[in-house]
Amino acid sequence: MKHEKLHIGLDVHGQTITIANAEDKNDVRLYGAISSDLHSVDKRSTA
């Protein structure tokens, strides 16, 4: 059984959080920036 990993990177600032993800070290993708309010973070963490 093959286990797949998804790495998530967060660059946290006062007003925004920039999100990136990678399936391996050669495939890093910028997801985008969201507001740092709780509603935005909750919405993206369950998507």
N, C-alpha and C positions, 0 to 999 in steps of 0.2 A: 504494500500500500504506500503510495507516494504522498508525502506531506508537503503541502504548499504553504509558503510564508508570505505575508505582505507586511512590509515595513512602512511605518508611518512616521513622518517628521513634522514637527510643529515649531514654527518660529513665532514666539509669542511677544507681542508688544502691547502697549497700553490700550489702543483702540482696535487693533486687528490681530488676527492669527493667520499666518500663511501656512498652507498645508501642502506637503509633497508625499508621494508614495513610491515604493519600489518593490518589484517582485524579486529582483536580484540587483547586485551592485552596478550592473551595466544598463539598467532600465529604470532610471529615476525620472518621475514625471511630476510636474507642478500641477497640483489640483486647483489651487487658487487661494484667494484671501477671503476671509469672512470676518464679520464683526466679532469682537471678543465678549459680547453679552451672552448670558447663559442660554437664551433661546436659540441663538445661532449655533452655538457649540453643541447643544443637545440635538438639534435638527441634523447636523452633519454627522454626528457620531452614531446615529441610528439609520443613516441612509444606506 
